[in-house]
Amino acid sequence: MNEIIVYAKIGGKKQFLGTFDSIDEIQPELDRLLEFNNKISWTPFVYFLMNGEEYKLYLEDEK
């Protein structure tokens, strides 16, 4: 099974946020993680890597 790597692009660097087994796991865990670490402002800068391709992750809170 391929893991999904999630990170935020902040200040020209990638800040690792976690690995997940499925897309469905990302939203609730990432919401909790960003809130716990007081990094909600990172929401617009979150990306994920799946099967070697980078994608922008749009979270429910994002407009």
Buried (B, 14 or more C-beta within 10 A) or exposed (E): EEEBBBBBBEEEEBEEBBBBEEEEBBBEEBBEBBEEEEBEEBBBBBBBBBEEEEEEBEBEEEE
